Amino acid sequence: MTALAKHVEEYLAMRRSLGFKLVFPGQVLPQLAAYVEAAGASTVTVELAIAWAALPGDSVQSISLAHRLGAARGFARYLHTIDPNTEIPPAGIWPSATQRRTPHLWSASEIAALLDAARWLRPPLRAASYEALLGLLATTGMRIGEAIGLGRDDVDLDDGVVTIREAKFDRSRLVPLHPSAVHALGRYASRRDQLCPKPRCATFFVSGVGTCLLPGGVHTTFRELSTAVGVRTPTVRARIHDLRHSFAVRTLIEWHRSGVDIGGRLPVLSTFLGHVNPAGTYWYLSAAPELMEFAAARLDGRFGAQR
């Protein structure tokens, strides 16, 4: 192993010991080390890092190039403490952000139509699984990966609590369920065990043949269902993640209606959604007309007299 490759391994091991997964840097930094050494250099330079990040690959989008250079920048900062000749690539060479997609905020009637369409799927086990899964996503705002990864022991129908283990940022949390959700999940569990007494996996939700649900298949089925009920169109590209957006916005609207302290409650919503801090939750509070009306009324109530 070369000296630079060894530094890459030590850098990744050090950062991972602090809790960082570093999946992408773990893939690309060995490539950077090999590129630098093939160029006859012993350490990272700005010129070599930029040339490496711009190499043709699976994607030539600017955000992909920025992510590659960002991985190189983190490693170069570390290496500079060992070798002062290391140069740290600057930020801002390629845009590192993409335009945020406008989410579709699902209404109660649209969600009801989506669940009704799921009941017509075949075979019956698949129909039951998707009706229960989509209902859970709509009523809790869970991420799709969290929901399909639930084990049977993670869903406590007696206490009405779901345990999400090792979610994003390796954070686990408890999600309390509304009594109606407990009833729906209990009904699904009975139906699932009746239709599939010997499942081929230990997850709570299973496919039509008793195996684990896979993200690709779930997204495909969701597109079919949302198109069938007329929500997904050539101009409205509704996604399954929009159910999470809709839950967050709907929760805030209900809080506005009840007159509670929104600022005091926002950390509760952040914890419920599994965010590290409330700043992450603001991404989900898209400007719905009703929400903006409440916000305008609160501003007018506080500052209207001053105008």
C-alpha positions in Angstrom: 0.0 0.0 0.0 1.3 3.4 -0.9 1.8 6.2 1.6 -1.1 8.3 0.2 -3.4 5.3 0.1 -2.5 4.6 3.8 -3.3 8.2 4.7 -6.8 7.8 3.0 -7.5 4.7 5.1 -6.4 6.4 8.3 -8.5 9.5 7.5 -11.6 7.4 6.9 -11.0 5.3 10.0 -10.6 8.5 12.1 -13.8 10.1 10.8 -15.8 6.9 11.1 -14.8 6.5 14.7 -16.5 9.9 15.3 -19.8 8.6 13.9 -19.5 9.6 10.2 -20.5 6.9 7.7 -18.5 8.5 4.8 -19.9 6.1 2.2 -19.3 8.4 -0.8 -15.8 9.6 0.4 -14.9 5.9 1.0 -15.6 5.2 -2.6 -13.9 8.1 -4.3 -10.9 9.0 -2.1 -8.9 5.8 -3.0 -9.5 6.9 -6.6 -8.1 10.4 -5.8 -5.0 8.8 -4.2 -4.4 6.6 -7.2 -4.8 9.6 -9.5 -2.4 11.8 -7.6 0.3 9.1 -7.5 -0.2 8.3 -11.2 0.6 11.9 -11.9 3.9 11.5 -10.1 2.9 13.7 -7.0 3.3 12.7 -3.4 0.4 14.8 -2.0 -2.8 16.6 -3.0 -2.6 19.9 -5.0 -5.4 22.2 -6.1 -4.6 21.5 -9.7 -4.7 17.7 -9.3 -7.8 17.7 -7.1 -9.8 19.8 -9.6 -8.6 17.7 -12.6 -9.5 14.5 -10.8 -13.0 15.8 -9.7 -13.7 16.8 -13.3 -12.9 13.4 -14.8 -15.7 11.9 -16.9 -17.8 9.4 -14.8 -21.4 8.3 -14.2 -22.5 12.0 -14.0 -21.2 15.3 -15.2 -23.7 17.4 -13.3 -22.1 20.2 -11.4 -23.4 19.0 -8.1 -21.7 15.6 -8.6 -18.4 17.4 -9.4 -18.8 19.5 -6.3 -19.4 16.5 -4.1 -16.2 14.8 -5.5 -14.2 17.9 -4.9 -15.8 18.3 -1.4 -14.6 14.8 -0.5 -11.1 15.8 -1.7 -11.2 19.0 0.3 -12.0 17.2 3.6 -9.2 14.8 3.0 -6.8 17.6 2.1 -7.5 19.5 5.3 -6.6 16.4 7.2 -3.5 15.7 5.2 -2.3 19.3 5.5 -1.8 18.7 9.2 0.6 15.9 8.3 2.2 17.3 5.2 2.3 21.1 5.0 2.9 20.9 1.2 -0.7 19.7 0.8 -2.9 22.2 -0.9 -6.6 22.5 0.1 -9.0 22.9 -2.9 -11.2 25.9 -2.7 -15.0 25.8 -2.5 -17.4 27.3 -5.0 -15.8 26.0 -8.2 -19.0 24.1 -9.1 -22.4 24.8 -7.6 -23.0 22.4 -4.7 -26.8 22.8 -4.4 -29.7 21.9 -6.7 -33.0 23.7 -7.0 -35.4 22.3 -4.5 -38.4 20.6 -6.1 -41.8 22.0 -5.1 -43.6 19.2 -3.2 -47.2 18.3 -3.9 -49.1 18.8 -0.7 -51.6 15.9 -0.5 -55.1 16.8 0.6 -57.1 14.4 2.8 -59.4 13.5 -0.1 -56.4 12.7 -2.3 -54.9 10.5 0.4 -58.2 8.7 0.8 -58.3 8.1 -3.0 -54.7 6.8 -2.9 -55.5 4.3 -0.2 -58.7 3.2 -2.0 -56.7 2.6 -5.2 -54.2 0.5 -3.2 -57.0 -1.8 -2.2 -57.4 -2.9 -5.8 -53.9 -4.1 -6.2 -53.3 -7.8 -6.8 -52.6 -10.2 -5.2 -54.6 -9.4 -2.0 -51.5 -9.4 0.2 -49.9 -6.7 -1.9 -53.0 -4.6 -1.7 -53.1 -4.9 2.1 -49.5 -4.1 2.5 -49.6 -0.9 0.3 -52.8 0.3 1.9 -51.3 0.0 5.4 -47.8 1.3 4.3 -49.1 4.4 2.6 -51.5 5.1 5.4 -48.7 5.0 7.9 -46.6 7.3 5.8 -49.4 9.8 5.6 -50.2 9.8 9.3 -46.7 9.9 10.7 -44.5 11.5 8.1 -42.0 8.7 8.3 -39.4 8.2 5.6 -40.1 5.4 3.2 -36.9 3.6 4.1 -37.8 3.7 7.8 -41.2 2.3 7.2 -40.3 -0.6 4.9 -37.4 -1.4 7.3 -39.6 -1.9 10.3 -39.3 -5.3 12.0 -42.4 -7.0 13.5 -41.1 -6.3 17.0 -40.7 -2.6 16.1 -44.5 -2.1 15.8 -46.0 -2.2 19.3 -49.7 -2.2 18.8 -50.5 -2.6 22.5 -48.8 0.6 23.5 -49.3 2.3 20.1 -45.7 3.1 19.4 -43.3 2.4 16.5 -39.6 2.1 17.1 -37.4 3.3 14.3 -33.9 1.9 14.6 -30.7 3.4 13.1 -32.5 5.8 10.9 -30.8 8.8 9.2 -27.6 10.0 11.0 -27.8 6.6 12.9 -30.5 8.1 15.2 -33.3 5.9 16.7 -36.6 7.2 17.9 -40.0 6.3 19.1 -43.1 7.4 17.0 -46.4 7.4 18.9 -49.4 6.4 16.7 -52.9 7.8 16.6 -55.5 5.2 17.7 -56.9 5.1 14.1 -53.4 4.1 12.9 -53.1 1.5 15.6 -56.4 0.0 14.5 -55.4 0.0 10.8 -52.0 -1.6 11.4 -53.6 -4.2 13.6 -56.1 -5.1 10.9 -53.3 -5.3 8.4 -51.2 -7.6 10.7 -54.1 -10.0 11.0 -54.7 -9.9 7.3 -51.0 -10.4 6.5 -50.7 -13.4 8.8 -53.8 -14.9 7.3 -52.6 -14.5 3.7 -49.0 -15.3 4.5 -48.5 -17.5 7.5 -44.9 -18.3 6.6 -43.3 -15.1 5.4 -39.8 -15.1 3.9 -38.6 -12.1 5.9 -39.1 -10.6 9.3 -40.2 -7.1 8.3 -43.6 -5.8 9.3 -44.6 -5.0 5.7 -44.2 -7.7 3.1 -44.6 -8.0 -0.6 -47.3 -10.0 -2.4 -45.1 -13.1 -2.2 -44.0 -12.6 1.5 -40.6 -11.0 0.9 -39.3 -7.6 2.0 -40.5 -4.6 0.2 -37.8 -2.9 -1.9 -37.5 0.8 -2.4 -37.6 0.6 -6.2 -40.7 -1.5 -6.2 -42.5 0.8 -3.7 -41.7 3.9 -5.8 -42.9 2.2 -9.0 -46.2 1.2 -7.4 -46.7 4.6 -5.9 -46.2 6.2 -9.3 -48.8 3.8 -10.7 -51.3 4.5 -7.9 -50.8 8.3 -7.9 -51.3 8.4 -11.7 -54.4 6.2 -11.4 -56.1 8.7 -9.0 -55.1 11.7 -11.1 -52.7 13.3 -8.7 -49.5 12.5 -10.7 -49.6 14.2 -14.1 -47.1 15.4 -16.7 -46.9 18.7 -14.8 -47.4 17.5 -11.2 -44.7 15.0 -10.3 -46.0 13.8 -7.0 -43.5 11.7 -5.0 -43.9 9.4 -2.1 -41.7 11.7 -0.1 -44.3 14.5 -0.5 -46.5 12.6 2.0 -43.8 13.6 4.6 -44.0 17.2 3.4 -47.8 17.1 3.6 -47.7 15.7 7.2 -45.4 18.5 8.4 -47.5 21.3 6.8 -50.8 19.8 8.0 -49.4 19.6 11.5 -48.4 23.2 11.5 -51.7 24.3 10.2 -53.5 22.4 12.9 -51.3 24.1 15.5 -52.1 27.5 14.1 -55.8 26.7 14.3 -55.5 25.6 17.9 -53.5 28.7 18.9 -50.6 26.9 20.4 -47.1 28.3 20.6 -45.6 27.4 17.3 -42.0 28.2 18.2 -42.3 26.1 21.3 -43.8 23.1 19.4 -41.4 23.1 16.4 -38.7 21.1 18.2 -41.4 18.5 19.0 -42.2 18.2 15.3 -38.4 18.0 14.5 -38.0 15.1 17.0 -41.0 13.3 15.6 -39.7 13.5 12.1 -36.2 12.4 13.1 -34.4 15.7 12.3 -31.2 16.7 14.2 -32.6 20.2 14.9 -35.6 22.4 13.9 -33.6 23.9 11.0 -34.0 20.7 9.1 -37.8 20.8 9.6 -38.1 24.2 7.9 -37.4 22.5 4.5 -40.7 20.6 4.9 -42.9 23.6 5.8 -43.6 24.6 2.2 -45.8 27.6 1.5 -49.3 26.3 1.5 -52.0 29.0 0.9 -53.7 28.3 4.2 -50.4 28.2 6.1 -49.4 31.6 4.6 -52.8 33.0 5.6 -52.2 32.0 9.2 -48.7 33.4 9.1 -49.9 36.7 7.7 -52.6 37.0 10.4 -50.0 36.4 13.2 -47.7 39.0 11.7 -50.6 41.5 11.4 -51.6 40.8 15.0 -48.1 41.5 16.3 -47.0 44.4 14.1 -50.2 45.7 12.5 -50.7 48.5 15.1 -47.2 49.7 14.5 -47.9 50.2 10.8 
